[in-house]
Amino acid sequence: MKFYISRKITKLCVHCGFCETQIECPGSENCTGCGACVDACPSQAKILEEVLEERKKVKIKVDGETYEVPEKITILKALEILGYKISYFPTKDGIYAPCRTGGCWACMVLVDGKPKQACITPVKNGMNIQTSKTELEKIQPLRIVSGFQGHPVGGVGTPYWLKPKGFFAKYIEVACFAHGCILRCPTCQNWEITYSSKNTPLTPNQAAVKITGLRKLYDVDRMAISGGESTLNYRWLIAYLKNLKKLNPDKDARFHVDTNAVILTKEYIDRLVEAGMTDIGPDIKALTLPTFKKITGIKNEELAKKLLETEWAAVKYLINQYWGKIFIGIGIPYNKKLISLEEIWEIGRKIAEWEPTIQVCVLDYRPEFRRQDIERPSFHEMVKVKNILEDAGLKCVICQTTQGHIGP
């Protein structure tokens, strides 16, 4: 039978230690081929190698039925072998597993009565697995969230008038960062959080209590969640916002979600607003599919197309349904190695057709993660990008630069 195991390319390894200290792993001798270390390695020194071998069988029970599956595979792989529907994109049935590196906990199952991530947890002989949503909804959702901190700059969904001019700034909000992401951006600007699965997961209430405490400490009204990708675990995020609203009932409290919007359906947006979201910052990664695949690292054509269409549909729906009701700010990444100025103009023109006064924030992508070969755009480049977007019809353009934010 065909299996996969992780192998290190020694000459590429830079000995950063991330795969040893930040990834939940059973060890090289018991590698399940989950691929978490491969996705997380900044130097691409880890690969999945195909092996053909016979493996011992272990007995597991899934939703009351007993099965035999090969050893040294993940629960997610075992469920796939048994015929369960596995999906990157949320569906009404089946197992939803978007990040597959252990951070988002969206693929949570019960193992001997305890919650575990299906994507990275190895099968063991005698294991009793429950996938029923009825059973899972009896316990609180979990997610790894870290980086609780005061934030002096804010995110894509932070109003421009709050953002500092130049380098000197006070804190304008507090933020936390959700682990796990469906994308595989080679330029990931926050990869050490995105791919880490070693931290203890938090319930929505635990995270809400922590960020509320920080709000009081920093004396701010804005509480933001970013990532990774904040929206991957639907049940967790809805409950988190509800808890935040309960803990912060005053009219000044603002609940800010930054997102890549690639799984943000109309129904999901409605639920977020109902739960208490007051500000949102969706990122538009690209306009064309080839650019989207380059920036996001998504190789599967069908999945990439679905994600790109979803993020654009989310932005249009937000403008059509919630303009003037919540604050909406759109993010666009820029680096000449990733996206052309012509495509930037086309993005600006499309957004301007829907709402020319909407805030658009351009992020100057710096060398990070697997793209150390790129240079951070110069201040003058970002001024040019700003002018291009304004020529396309946008009235409120902010650009992140080496000299601080420039904008209205």
C-alpha positions as CSV (number, residue, x, y, z in Angstrom):
1,M,0.0,0.0,0.0
2,K,1.2,3.6,-0.7
3,F,2.0,5.8,2.3
4,Y,4.0,9.0,2.9
5,I,6.7,9.8,5.4
6,S,8.5,13.0,6.1
7,R,12.2,13.2,5.2
8,K,14.7,15.9,5.9
9,I,17.0,17.3,3.1
10,T,20.0,17.9,5.3
11,K,21.8,20.3,3.0
12,L,18.7,22.6,3.0
13,C,18.1,22.6,6.8
14,V,19.0,25.8,8.5
15,H,18.6,24.3,12.0
16,C,15.9,26.8,13.1
17,G,14.4,24.1,15.3
18,F,10.8,25.0,14.5
19,C,9.8,21.4,13.5
20,E,11.2,20.1,16.8
21,T,9.8,22.7,19.2
22,Q,6.6,24.0,17.7
23,I,5.0,21.1,15.9
24,E,3.1,18.3,17.6
25,C,4.8,15.3,16.2
26,P,5.0,11.6,17.2
27,G,8.7,11.5,16.0
28,S,10.4,10.4,12.9
29,E,10.2,6.7,13.8
30,N,6.4,6.9,14.0
31,C,5.8,9.5,11.2
32,T,2.2,9.5,10.0
33,G,2.9,11.5,6.9
34,C,0.6,14.3,8.0
35,G,2.8,16.9,6.3
36,A,2.7,19.5,9.1
37,C,6.4,19.8,9.3
38,V,6.7,20.0,5.5
39,D,4.3,22.9,5.3
40,A,6.0,24.7,8.2
41,C,9.6,24.4,7.1
42,P,10.9,27.9,6.0
43,S,13.8,26.4,4.2
44,Q,11.8,23.7,2.5
45,A,14.1,21.1,4.0
46,K,11.3,18.7,4.7
47,I,9.5,16.7,2.0
48,L,6.9,14.0,1.9
49,E,8.4,10.8,0.4
50,E,6.1,8.1,-1.1
51,V,6.8,4.6,0.2
52,L,5.2,1.3,-0.8
53,E,5.1,-1.1,2.2
54,E,2.8,-3.4,4.2
55,R,2.0,-2.1,7.6
56,K,0.5,-3.8,10.6
57,K,-3.2,-3.2,11.2
58,V,-4.6,-1.6,14.3
59,K,-8.2,-1.9,15.5
60,I,-10.2,1.3,16.0
61,K,-13.8,2.0,16.7
62,V,-15.4,4.9,14.7
63,D,-18.9,6.0,15.6
64,G,-19.7,2.7,17.1
65,E,-18.3,0.5,14.3
66,T,-15.0,-1.5,14.6
67,Y,-12.5,-1.3,11.7
68,E,-8.9,-2.3,10.9
69,V,-6.6,0.4,9.5
70,P,-2.9,0.6,8.9
71,E,-0.7,1.8,11.8
72,K,1.2,5.1,11.6
73,I,-1.4,7.2,9.9
74,T,-3.5,10.1,11.2
75,I,-7.1,9.8,12.3
76,L,-8.0,12.0,9.3
77,K,-6.3,9.6,6.9
78,A,-8.0,6.6,8.6
79,L,-11.4,8.3,8.2
80,E,-10.6,8.9,4.5
81,I,-9.7,5.2,4.0
82,L,-13.0,4.3,5.7
83,G,-14.9,6.4,3.2
84,Y,-15.6,9.5,5.2
85,K,-15.9,12.7,3.2
86,I,-12.9,15.0,3.9
87,S,-13.0,18.6,2.8
88,Y,-10.8,21.7,2.9
89,F,-13.9,23.9,2.4
90,P,-16.8,23.8,4.9
91,T,-19.6,21.4,4.0
92,K,-22.8,20.3,5.7
93,D,-21.5,16.8,6.1
94,G,-18.2,15.1,6.4
95,I,-15.0,16.1,8.1
96,Y,-13.9,19.7,7.6
97,A,-10.1,19.9,7.8
98,P,-8.8,23.3,6.5
99,C,-5.4,23.8,8.0
100,R,-4.1,20.2,8.4
101,T,-1.3,21.4,10.7
102,G,-3.1,21.2,14.0
103,G,-3.7,24.8,14.8
104,C,-7.3,25.5,14.0
105,W,-8.9,22.5,15.6
106,A,-11.8,22.6,13.0
107,C,-11.3,18.9,12.4
108,M,-11.8,18.0,16.0
109,V,-13.0,14.5,16.9
110,L,-13.5,12.8,20.2
111,V,-10.9,10.2,21.0
112,D,-11.8,8.0,24.0
113,G,-14.1,10.9,25.0
114,K,-11.4,13.6,24.7
115,P,-11.1,16.2,21.9
116,K,-8.2,15.8,19.5
117,Q,-7.2,17.2,16.1
118,A,-7.9,14.5,13.5
119,C,-5.3,16.0,11.1
120,I,-2.2,15.3,13.2
121,T,-3.3,12.7,15.8
122,P,-2.0,9.2,15.1
123,V,-4.3,6.2,15.2
124,K,-3.7,3.7,18.0
125,N,-4.9,0.2,18.7
126,G,-8.2,0.2,20.6
127,M,-8.9,3.9,20.0
128,N,-12.6,4.9,20.1
129,I,-13.3,7.8,17.7
130,Q,-16.5,9.8,17.5
131,T,-17.1,12.2,14.6
132,S,-20.8,12.9,15.3
133,K,-21.6,16.7,15.3
134,T,-24.2,16.0,17.9
135,E,-21.6,14.6,20.3
136,L,-19.0,17.2,19.4
137,E,-21.4,20.1,20.1
138,K,-21.8,18.9,23.6
139,I,-18.3,20.2,24.4
140,Q,-16.9,23.7,23.9
141,P,-14.9,24.2,20.6
142,L,-11.1,24.7,20.9
143,R,-8.5,26.6,19.0
144,I,-4.9,27.5,19.5
145,V,-4.7,31.3,20.0
146,S,-1.6,33.2,21.1
147,G,0.2,36.5,20.7
148,F,-2.1,38.4,23.0
149,Q,-0.7,41.9,22.9
150,G,-1.2,45.6,22.5
151,H,-1.2,46.8,18.9
152,P,0.0,50.2,17.9
153,V,-0.8,50.0,14.2
154,G,-3.9,47.8,13.9
155,G,-4.9,45.7,11.0
156,V,-6.7,45.8,7.7
157,G,-10.0,46.4,9.4
158,T,-8.7,49.3,11.6
159,P,-10.1,52.7,10.5
160,Y,-7.4,54.9,8.9
161,W,-8.0,57.8,11.3
162,L,-6.8,55.6,14.2
163,K,-3.6,54.5,12.4
164,P,-0.4,56.4,13.4
165,K,1.5,58.6,11.1
166,G,5.2,57.9,11.2
167,F,7.0,55.6,13.7
168,F,5.8,57.0,17.0
169,A,2.5,55.7,18.2
170,K,0.4,54.7,21.1
171,Y,-1.6,51.5,21.3
172,I,-4.9,51.7,19.4
173,E,-6.2,48.1,20.0
174,V,-5.4,44.8,21.5
175,A,-5.0,41.7,19.4
176,C,-4.6,37.9,19.4
177,F,-3.6,35.5,16.7
178,A,-5.4,32.3,15.7
179,H,-3.1,29.4,14.6
180,G,-3.7,27.4,11.4
181,C,-4.4,28.6,7.9
182,I,-5.9,27.1,4.8
183,L,-3.5,29.0,2.6
184,R,0.2,28.1,2.1
185,C,1.6,31.6,1.2
186,P,5.4,31.4,0.6
187,T,5.6,35.0,1.9
188,C,3.6,34.2,5.1
189,Q,4.1,37.3,7.3
190,N,3.2,35.4,10.5
191,W,4.3,31.9,9.8
192,E,5.7,31.1,13.3
193,I,2.1,31.4,14.6
194,T,0.3,30.0,11.6
195,Y,2.1,26.7,11.7
196,S,2.6,26.2,15.4
197,S,0.6,23.4,17.0
198,K,2.3,22.9,20.3
199,N,0.4,25.5,22.4
200,T,-2.5,24.6,24.6
201,P,-5.9,25.2,22.9
202,L,-8.3,27.7,24.4
203,T,-12.0,27.7,24.6
204,P,-13.8,30.8,23.2
205,N,-14.4,32.1,26.7
206,Q,-10.8,31.7,27.8
207,A,-9.6,33.7,24.8
208,A,-12.3,36.3,25.3
209,V,-11.4,36.7,29.0
210,K,-7.7,37.2,28.1
211,I,-8.3,39.8,25.4
212,T,-10.8,41.7,27.6
213,G,-8.2,41.8,30.4
214,L,-5.7,43.3,27.9
215,R,-8.3,45.9,26.8
216,K,-8.5,47.1,30.4
217,L,-4.7,47.0,30.7
218,Y,-4.0,49.1,27.6
219,D,-7.1,51.3,28.0
220,V,-8.4,50.8,24.5
221,D,-11.8,49.9,23.0
222,R,-10.8,47.8,20.1
223,M,-10.3,44.0,20.3
224,A,-8.9,42.3,17.2
225,I,-8.4,38.7,16.1
226,S,-6.1,37.8,13.2
227,G,-4.0,34.9,12.3
228,G,-3.1,32.5,10.7
229,E,-6.7,32.6,9.6
230,S,-9.2,33.6,12.2
231,T,-12.3,32.2,10.5
232,L,-11.3,28.6,10.0
233,N,-13.1,27.3,13.1
234,Y,-16.6,28.5,12.6
235,R,-18.1,27.4,15.9
236,W,-15.2,28.7,17.9
237,L,-15.2,32.2,16.3
238,I,-18.9,32.7,16.7
239,A,-18.8,31.7,20.4
240,Y,-15.7,33.9,20.9
241,L,-17.5,37.0,19.6
242,K,-20.6,36.2,21.7
243,N,-18.4,35.9,24.8
244,L,-16.6,39.2,23.9
245,K,-19.9,41.0,23.6
246,K,-21.0,39.6,26.9
247,L,-17.8,40.6,28.7
248,N,-17.7,44.1,27.0
249,P,-21.3,45.3,26.9
250,D,-20.4,49.0,26.7
251,K,-21.2,50.9,23.4
252,D,-17.6,51.8,22.9
253,A,-16.4,48.2,22.5
254,R,-15.3,47.2,19.0
255,F,-14.8,43.6,17.9
256,H,-12.5,43.4,14.9
257,V,-11.9,40.3,12.7
258,D,-9.1,40.3,10.1
259,T,-9.4,37.5,7.6
260,N,-8.3,36.3,4.1
261,A,-12.1,35.8,3.5
262,V,-11.5,32.6,1.4
263,I,-14.1,30.6,3.3
264,L,-16.3,33.5,4.3
265,T,-19.8,32.7,2.9
266,K,-22.8,35.0,3.1
267,E,-24.3,32.9,5.9
268,Y,-21.0,33.0,7.8
269,I,-20.8,36.8,7.5
270,D,-24.4,37.2,8.8
271,R,-23.6,35.0,11.8
272,L,-20.5,37.0,12.6
273,V,-22.4,40.2,12.6
274,E,-25.2,38.7,14.7
275,A,-22.6,37.5,17.2
276,G,-21.2,41.0,17.6
277,M,-18.5,41.7,15.0
278,T,-18.3,45.5,14.4
279,D,-15.2,45.7,12.2
280,I,-13.9,43.4,9.5
281,G,-10.8,43.5,7.3
282,P,-10.9,41.0,4.4
283,D,-7.8,40.5,2.4
284,I,-8.0,40.4,-1.4
285,K,-4.9,38.3,-2.4
286,A,-5.3,38.7,-6.2
287,L,-7.7,39.2,-9.1
288,T,-6.4,36.5,-11.4
289,L,-6.1,32.8,-10.6
290,P,-2.4,32.5,-11.6
291,T,-1.5,35.4,-9.2
292,F,-3.7,34.0,-6.5
293,K,-1.9,30.6,-6.7
294,K,1.5,32.3,-6.7
295,I,0.7,34.4,-3.6
296,T,-1.2,31.7,-1.6
297,G,0.8,28.6,-2.5
298,I,-2.4,26.7,-3.3
299,K,-1.5,24.3,-6.1
300,N,-4.9,22.6,-6.6
301,E,-6.6,24.5,-9.4
302,E,-10.1,23.7,-8.3
303,L,-9.6,24.6,-4.7
304,A,-7.7,27.8,-5.6
305,K,-10.6,28.9,-7.9
306,K,-13.1,28.2,-5.2
307,L,-11.2,30.2,-2.6
308,L,-10.5,33.2,-4.9
309,E,-14.2,33.3,-5.9
310,T,-15.3,33.1,-2.3
311,E,-13.1,36.0,-1.1
312,W,-14.4,38.3,-3.8
313,A,-18.0,37.3,-3.2
314,A,-17.5,38.0,0.5
315,V,-16.2,41.5,-0.2
316,K,-19.1,42.2,-2.5
317,Y,-21.7,40.9,0.0
318,L,-20.2,42.9,2.9
319,I,-20.4,46.1,0.8
320,N,-24.0,45.3,-0.4
321,Q,-25.4,44.3,3.0
322,Y,-23.3,45.9,5.7
323,W,-21.9,49.1,4.3
324,G,-22.6,51.8,6.9
325,K,-23.6,49.2,9.5
326,I,-20.1,47.8,10.4
327,F,-16.7,49.1,9.5
328,I,-15.2,47.4,6.4
329,G,-11.5,47.8,5.4
330,I,-10.0,45.8,2.5
331,G,-6.4,44.6,2.4
332,I,-4.3,44.1,-0.8
333,P,-0.7,42.6,-0.7
334,Y,1.9,44.2,-2.9
335,N,5.4,43.2,-4.0
336,K,6.5,43.4,-7.6
337,K,7.7,39.8,-7.4
338,L,4.2,38.7,-6.6
339,I,1.7,40.9,-8.4
340,S,1.9,43.4,-11.2
341,L,0.9,47.1,-11.0
342,E,-1.6,46.4,-13.8
343,E,-3.4,43.8,-11.7
344,I,-3.3,46.2,-8.7
345,W,-5.1,48.8,-10.9
346,E,-7.7,46.2,-11.9
347,I,-8.3,45.2,-8.3
348,G,-8.8,48.9,-7.4
349,R,-11.2,49.5,-10.4
350,K,-13.3,46.5,-9.4
351,I,-13.6,47.6,-5.8
352,A,-14.3,51.2,-6.8
353,E,-17.2,50.0,-8.9
354,W,-18.8,48.6,-5.7
355,E,-17.9,51.4,-3.3
356,P,-15.2,54.0,-4.1
357,T,-15.0,55.4,-0.6
358,I,-14.2,52.1,1.1
359,Q,-10.9,51.9,3.0
360,V,-8.2,49.9,1.1
361,C,-5.0,49.2,2.9
362,V,-2.0,48.0,0.8
363,L,0.5,45.8,2.7
364,D,4.1,46.0,1.5
365,Y,5.1,42.3,1.6
366,R,8.6,42.0,3.1
367,P,11.0,39.0,2.7
368,E,9.6,36.4,5.0
369,F,9.3,32.6,5.4
370,R,10.2,31.0,2.0
371,R,10.6,34.2,0.0
372,Q,13.8,35.7,1.5
373,D,14.8,36.5,-2.1
374,I,12.3,39.4,-2.4
375,E,13.0,42.9,-1.3
376,R,10.5,44.9,0.7
377,P,8.9,47.6,-1.6
378,S,10.5,51.0,-1.2
379,F,8.6,54.0,0.1
380,H,8.5,55.4,-3.4
381,E,7.1,52.2,-4.8
382,M,4.2,52.3,-2.3
383,V,3.5,55.9,-3.2
384,K,3.2,54.8,-6.8
385,V,0.8,51.9,-5.8
386,K,-1.3,54.4,-3.8
387,N,-1.5,56.7,-6.9
388,I,-2.5,53.8,-9.1
389,L,-5.3,52.8,-6.9
390,E,-6.6,56.3,-6.6
391,D,-6.4,56.6,-10.4
392,A,-8.6,53.4,-10.5
393,G,-11.3,55.3,-8.6
394,L,-10.6,54.6,-4.9
395,K,-10.9,57.6,-2.5
396,C,-9.5,56.1,0.7
397,V,-6.2,54.3,0.1
398,I,-3.6,53.6,2.9
399,C,-0.2,52.1,2.2
400,Q,2.0,50.4,4.7
401,T,5.6,51.6,4.0
402,T,9.1,51.5,5.5
403,Q,8.3,55.0,6.8
404,G,5.0,54.2,8.4
405,H,1.5,54.4,7.0
406,I,0.6,56.9,4.3
407,G,-3.0,57.7,3.6
408,P,-5.8,60.2,3.8
